[in-house]
Amino acid sequence: MSKDEDTAGRKITAKALPCFFLLVIFLPGCFLRHRQRQADLATPVNPGDQPDKILYEKAVNEIRHGRYDVGRLTLQTLINTYPDSEYLAKAKLAIADSYYNEGGVSGLTQSEAEYKDFITFFPTAPESPEAQFRAGMAHYRLMAKADRDRTEAKLAEAEFKEFLLKYPDNPLMPRVKGRLRAVQEVLAQGDFKIAKFYYMKGANLAARSRFQEIVDSYPNFSRADAALWYLGQSLERLKRPKEALPYYARILTDHPLSPAAKDAKQRLVAMHQPIPRPTRATLARARADALKPPRRTLLGKLGTAMSGGPDVSATRHGPVSLGSKPASTVEVAKAPEGAARPGNTIVVQPVGDASLNGGKATDPKSASKDSSATAGKNGVDPQKDPATAQPAEPSEPPAPAKKKGALNFFKKLVKPF
């Protein structure tokens, strides 16, 4: 071997030594981690365990390590094979939890459906309150910003309200109230932006209805004082100043430290109304809110602007508003044709006896005659009784008078030809 070849061999050996040492150091660790992963996935089986218990523990172990599809398939096998198993309720809840933990639009949507199925099949189970809470949280995690689609926020509000009504003594109550306040803050933000737009454009009727909804449905909104002020101003623009007085008074009683309190007081003085005073508890709460404003750094504002989620940093503490349950769009859509719907007016008109006996509609004049005759027989004069009196129909306009003259006589002579 020449001297050059020996030098080249030493150089190659010197370069390979670090790689060799790295391989020696990290290879056992990789092997041990692989063995540990296999051990984690392997579910221990005791000799006395029942088959349904083995399937449940194996499925839970798979879900814990992120293999959601395998875990759900195993749980579904347990449900189909052992319908009377004591692990049936736990299996249903574990399927819903797997979708919830997996996340994403499809996962959260499917988890909400699974949680509602669990509550339907096992309403008295001790896990039912948590299932109801997570059904609302699935919509909460899908909630968009205040100026975007409000569907998920509305559904989350409905689920949280249902929890408060069904499980008033559950330990999850404080968390549910906090989430409900955050959802209502987002809904009120969207309504406030729309109402302010109408107010600035001079659409006073539309602005009044929007501000009225905020004041009635979201009293703990972070800008409820501004909503009360704009509601009063909208009513004054509509020449209804007396209706604005209670809302100016509420600014002073419910929001004594509001920037709008001074203007509201001036409006009450101008209309010669007494100035109300807040209670000590309301004043203490207002001072506490003023001492602890929501702290948002520039980085936090930038992150909120870039994220797809809503901004709930201004949410206040305090009681929540349940309000009344309006008729849903689905319920209105399912109503039969011709049935009474919210906002529709039903006009009742008298029908004659001939229409009822013959099954066919008759002329309104004959119907009125029938009703007059019937009323006369019963001793009631329809002209004097306001309940049976009908509004007078407009008379037909008189026919135009025929024109006379030489031209008209000439037309009569030419017409036969």
Contacts in CASP RR format, 6 or more apart in sequence:
PFRMAT RR
TARGET T0000
AUTHOR 0000-0000-0000
METHOD contacts of the structure
MODEL  1
MSKDEDTAGRKITAKALPCFFLLVIFLPGCFLRHRQRQADLATPVNPGDQ
PDKILYEKAVNEIRHGRYDVGRLTLQTLINTYPDSEYLAKAKLAIADSYY
NEGGVSGLTQSEAEYKDFITFFPTAPESPEAQFRAGMAHYRLMAKADRDR
TEAKLAEAEFKEFLLKYPDNPLMPRVKGRLRAVQEVLAQGDFKIAKFYYM
KGANLAARSRFQEIVDSYPNFSRADAALWYLGQSLERLKRPKEALPYYAR
ILTDHPLSPAAKDAKQRLVAMHQPIPRPTRATLARARADALKPPRRTLLG
KLGTAMSGGPDVSATRHGPVSLGSKPASTVEVAKAPEGAARPGNTIVVQP
VGDASLNGGKATDPKSASKDSSATAGKNGVDPQKDPATAQPAEPSEPPAP
AKKKGALNFFKKLVKPF
40 61 0 8 1.000
40 65 0 8 1.000
41 61 0 8 1.000
41 62 0 8 1.000
41 65 0 8 1.000
41 67 0 8 1.000
43 54 0 8 1.000
43 57 0 8 1.000
43 58 0 8 1.000
43 61 0 8 1.000
45 54 0 8 1.000
51 81 0 8 1.000
51 82 0 8 1.000
52 78 0 8 1.000
52 81 0 8 1.000
52 82 0 8 1.000
52 85 0 8 1.000
52 86 0 8 1.000
52 87 0 8 1.000
53 87 0 8 1.000
55 74 0 8 1.000
55 75 0 8 1.000
55 77 0 8 1.000
55 78 0 8 1.000
55 81 0 8 1.000
55 82 0 8 1.000
55 87 0 8 1.000
56 75 0 8 1.000
56 78 0 8 1.000
56 87 0 8 1.000
56 90 0 8 1.000
56 91 0 8 1.000
56 94 0 8 1.000
58 71 0 8 1.000
58 74 0 8 1.000
59 70 0 8 1.000
59 71 0 8 1.000
59 72 0 8 1.000
59 74 0 8 1.000
59 75 0 8 1.000
59 78 0 8 1.000
59 91 0 8 1.000
59 94 0 8 1.000
60 71 0 8 1.000
60 94 0 8 1.000
62 68 0 8 1.000
62 70 0 8 1.000
62 71 0 8 1.000
62 74 0 8 1.000
63 71 0 8 1.000
63 72 0 8 1.000
63 94 0 8 1.000
63 97 0 8 1.000
63 98 0 8 1.000
63 101 0 8 1.000
68 98 0 8 1.000
68 99 0 8 1.000
68 101 0 8 1.000
68 102 0 8 1.000
71 98 0 8 1.000
72 95 0 8 1.000
72 98 0 8 1.000
75 91 0 8 1.000
75 94 0 8 1.000
75 95 0 8 1.000
75 98 0 8 1.000
76 95 0 8 1.000
78 85 0 8 1.000
78 87 0 8 1.000
78 88 0 8 1.000
78 91 0 8 1.000
79 88 0 8 1.000
79 91 0 8 1.000
79 92 0 8 1.000
82 88 0 8 1.000
85 91 0 8 1.000
89 118 0 8 1.000
89 121 0 8 1.000
89 122 0 8 1.000
89 125 0 8 1.000
89 127 0 8 1.000
92 114 0 8 1.000
92 117 0 8 1.000
92 118 0 8 1.000
92 121 0 8 1.000
92 122 0 8 1.000
93 118 0 8 1.000
93 127 0 8 1.000
93 131 0 8 1.000
95 114 0 8 1.000
96 111 0 8 1.000
96 114 0 8 1.000
96 115 0 8 1.000
96 117 0 8 1.000
96 118 0 8 1.000
96 131 0 8 1.000
96 134 0 8 1.000
97 111 0 8 1.000
97 134 0 8 1.000
99 107 0 8 1.000
99 108 0 8 1.000
99 110 0 8 1.000
99 111 0 8 1.000
99 114 0 8 1.000
100 107 0 8 1.000
100 108 0 8 1.000
100 111 0 8 1.000
100 115 0 8 1.000
100 134 0 8 1.000
100 137 0 8 1.000
100 138 0 8 1.000
103 111 0 8 1.000
103 141 0 8 1.000
105 142 0 8 1.000
108 138 0 8 1.000
108 139 0 8 1.000
108 141 0 8 1.000
108 142 0 8 1.000
109 138 0 8 1.000
109 142 0 8 1.000
111 134 0 8 1.000
111 135 0 8 1.000
111 138 0 8 1.000
112 135 0 8 1.000
112 136 0 8 1.000
112 138 0 8 1.000
112 139 0 8 1.000
115 131 0 8 1.000
115 132 0 8 1.000
115 134 0 8 1.000
115 135 0 8 1.000
115 138 0 8 1.000
116 135 0 8 1.000
118 125 0 8 1.000
118 127 0 8 1.000
118 128 0 8 1.000
118 131 0 8 1.000
119 128 0 8 1.000
119 131 0 8 1.000
119 132 0 8 1.000
119 135 0 8 1.000
122 128 0 8 1.000
128 167 0 8 1.000
129 163 0 8 1.000
129 166 0 8 1.000
129 167 0 8 1.000
129 170 0 8 1.000
129 172 0 8 1.000
130 172 0 8 1.000
132 159 0 8 1.000
132 162 0 8 1.000
132 163 0 8 1.000
132 166 0 8 1.000
132 167 0 8 1.000
133 160 0 8 1.000
133 163 0 8 1.000
133 172 0 8 1.000
133 175 0 8 1.000
133 176 0 8 1.000
135 159 0 8 1.000
136 155 0 8 1.000
136 156 0 8 1.000
136 159 0 8 1.000
136 160 0 8 1.000
136 163 0 8 1.000
136 179 0 8 1.000
137 156 0 8 1.000
137 179 0 8 1.000
139 152 0 8 1.000
139 153 0 8 1.000
139 155 0 8 1.000
139 156 0 8 1.000
139 159 0 8 1.000
140 152 0 8 1.000
140 156 0 8 1.000
140 179 0 8 1.000
140 182 0 8 1.000
140 183 0 8 1.000
142 152 0 8 1.000
143 152 0 8 1.000
143 153 0 8 1.000
143 156 0 8 1.000
143 183 0 8 1.000
143 186 0 8 1.000
143 309 0 8 1.000
143 310 0 8 1.000
144 150 0 8 1.000
144 152 0 8 1.000
144 153 0 8 1.000
144 308 0 8 1.000
144 309 0 8 1.000
144 310 0 8 1.000
145 186 0 8 1.000
145 308 0 8 1.000
145 309 0 8 1.000
145 310 0 8 1.000
145 311 0 8 1.000
146 186 0 8 1.000
146 187 0 8 1.000
146 189 0 8 1.000
146 190 0 8 1.000
146 193 0 8 1.000
146 310 0 8 1.000
146 311 0 8 1.000
147 190 0 8 1.000
147 193 0 8 1.000
150 187 0 8 1.000
150 190 0 8 1.000
153 183 0 8 1.000
153 186 0 8 1.000
153 187 0 8 1.000
153 310 0 8 1.000
154 187 0 8 1.000
156 179 0 8 1.000
156 183 0 8 1.000
157 180 0 8 1.000
157 183 0 8 1.000
157 184 0 8 1.000
157 187 0 8 1.000
160 176 0 8 1.000
160 179 0 8 1.000
160 180 0 8 1.000
160 183 0 8 1.000
161 180 0 8 1.000
161 322 0 8 1.000
161 325 0 8 1.000
163 170 0 8 1.000
163 172 0 8 1.000
163 176 0 8 1.000
164 173 0 8 1.000
164 176 0 8 1.000
164 177 0 8 1.000
164 180 0 8 1.000
164 320 0 8 1.000
164 322 0 8 1.000
165 322 0 8 1.000
167 173 0 8 1.000
177 320 0 8 1.000
178 315 0 8 1.000
178 320 0 8 1.000
180 320 0 8 1.000
181 220 0 8 1.000
181 315 0 8 1.000
181 316 0 8 1.000
181 317 0 8 1.000
181 318 0 8 1.000
181 320 0 8 1.000
182 312 0 8 1.000
182 315 0 8 1.000
184 217 0 8 1.000
184 218 0 8 1.000
184 220 0 8 1.000
184 221 0 8 1.000
184 320 0 8 1.000
184 321 0 8 1.000
185 218 0 8 1.000
185 221 0 8 1.000
185 222 0 8 1.000
185 312 0 8 1.000
185 314 0 8 1.000
185 315 0 8 1.000
185 316 0 8 1.000
186 310 0 8 1.000
186 311 0 8 1.000
186 312 0 8 1.000
187 217 0 8 1.000
187 218 0 8 1.000
188 214 0 8 1.000
188 217 0 8 1.000
188 218 0 8 1.000
188 221 0 8 1.000
188 222 0 8 1.000
188 223 0 8 1.000
188 224 0 8 1.000
188 227 0 8 1.000
189 221 0 8 1.000
189 223 0 8 1.000
189 310 0 8 1.000
189 311 0 8 1.000
191 210 0 8 1.000
191 213 0 8 1.000
191 214 0 8 1.000
191 218 0 8 1.000
192 210 0 8 1.000
192 214 0 8 1.000
192 221 0 8 1.000
192 223 0 8 1.000
192 226 0 8 1.000
192 227 0 8 1.000
194 210 0 8 1.000
195 206 0 8 1.000
195 207 0 8 1.000
195 210 0 8 1.000
195 211 0 8 1.000
195 214 0 8 1.000
195 227 0 8 1.000
195 230 0 8 1.000
196 207 0 8 1.000
196 230 0 8 1.000
198 204 0 8 1.000
198 206 0 8 1.000
198 207 0 8 1.000
198 210 0 8 1.000
199 207 0 8 1.000
199 211 0 8 1.000
199 230 0 8 1.000
199 233 0 8 1.000
199 234 0 8 1.000
202 237 0 8 1.000
204 234 0 8 1.000
204 237 0 8 1.000
204 238 0 8 1.000
205 238 0 8 1.000
207 230 0 8 1.000
207 234 0 8 1.000
208 231 0 8 1.000
208 234 0 8 1.000
208 235 0 8 1.000
208 238 0 8 1.000
211 227 0 8 1.000
211 228 0 8 1.000
211 230 0 8 1.000
211 231 0 8 1.000
211 232 0 8 1.000
211 234 0 8 1.000
212 231 0 8 1.000
214 221 0 8 1.000
214 224 0 8 1.000
214 227 0 8 1.000
215 224 0 8 1.000
215 227 0 8 1.000
215 228 0 8 1.000
215 231 0 8 1.000
215 247 0 8 1.000
215 250 0 8 1.000
217 321 0 8 1.000
217 323 0 8 1.000
218 224 0 8 1.000
218 321 0 8 1.000
219 254 0 8 1.000
219 321 0 8 1.000
220 316 0 8 1.000
220 318 0 8 1.000
220 319 0 8 1.000
220 320 0 8 1.000
220 321 0 8 1.000
221 227 0 8 1.000
221 316 0 8 1.000
222 314 0 8 1.000
222 315 0 8 1.000
222 316 0 8 1.000
224 254 0 8 1.000
224 255 0 8 1.000
225 251 0 8 1.000
225 254 0 8 1.000
225 255 0 8 1.000
225 258 0 8 1.000
225 259 0 8 1.000
225 260 0 8 1.000
225 261 0 8 1.000
226 258 0 8 1.000
226 260 0 8 1.000
228 247 0 8 1.000
228 248 0 8 1.000
228 250 0 8 1.000
228 251 0 8 1.000
228 254 0 8 1.000
228 255 0 8 1.000
228 260 0 8 1.000
228 264 0 8 1.000
229 247 0 8 1.000
229 248 0 8 1.000
229 251 0 8 1.000
229 260 0 8 1.000
229 263 0 8 1.000
229 264 0 8 1.000
231 244 0 8 1.000
231 247 0 8 1.000
232 243 0 8 1.000
232 244 0 8 1.000
232 247 0 8 1.000
232 248 0 8 1.000
233 244 0 8 1.000
235 241 0 8 1.000
235 243 0 8 1.000
235 244 0 8 1.000
235 247 0 8 1.000
236 244 0 8 1.000
241 271 0 8 1.000
244 267 0 8 1.000
245 268 0 8 1.000
245 271 0 8 1.000
245 273 0 8 1.000
248 264 0 8 1.000
248 265 0 8 1.000
248 267 0 8 1.000
248 268 0 8 1.000
249 264 0 8 1.000
249 268 0 8 1.000
249 273 0 8 1.000
249 276 0 8 1.000
251 258 0 8 1.000
251 260 0 8 1.000
251 261 0 8 1.000
251 264 0 8 1.000
252 261 0 8 1.000
252 264 0 8 1.000
252 265 0 8 1.000
252 268 0 8 1.000
252 275 0 8 1.000
252 276 0 8 1.000
252 277 0 8 1.000
252 278 0 8 1.000
253 276 0 8 1.000
253 277 0 8 1.000
253 278 0 8 1.000
253 279 0 8 1.000
253 282 0 8 1.000
254 278 0 8 1.000
254 282 0 8 1.000
255 261 0 8 1.000
255 286 0 8 1.000
256 278 0 8 1.000
256 282 0 8 1.000
256 283 0 8 1.000
256 286 0 8 1.000
257 283 0 8 1.000
257 286 0 8 1.000
257 287 0 8 1.000
257 289 0 8 1.000
257 290 0 8 1.000
265 275 0 8 1.000
268 274 0 8 1.000
268 275 0 8 1.000
269 275 0 8 1.000
278 286 0 8 1.000
285 318 0 8 1.000
289 316 0 8 1.000
294 313 0 8 1.000
294 314 0 8 1.000
296 304 0 8 1.000
296 313 0 8 1.000
304 311 0 8 1.000
304 313 0 8 1.000
326 342 0 8 1.000
327 342 0 8 1.000
332 341 0 8 1.000
332 342 0 8 1.000
335 341 0 8 1.000
340 346 0 8 1.000
350 367 0 8 1.000
350 368 0 8 1.000
350 371 0 8 1.000
350 390 0 8 1.000
351 367 0 8 1.000
352 362 0 8 1.000
352 366 0 8 1.000
352 367 0 8 1.000
352 370 0 8 1.000
352 371 0 8 1.000
353 370 0 8 1.000
353 374 0 8 1.000
354 362 0 8 1.000
354 366 0 8 1.000
354 367 0 8 1.000
354 370 0 8 1.000
355 361 0 8 1.000
355 362 0 8 1.000
355 367 0 8 1.000
368 390 0 8 1.000
371 382 0 8 1.000
371 388 0 8 1.000
371 390 0 8 1.000
372 382 0 8 1.000
375 381 0 8 1.000
375 382 0 8 1.000
375 385 0 8 1.000
375 388 0 8 1.000
376 382 0 8 1.000
380 388 0 8 1.000
382 388 0 8 1.000
382 389 0 8 1.000
382 390 0 8 1.000
383 389 0 8 1.000
402 408 0 8 1.000
END
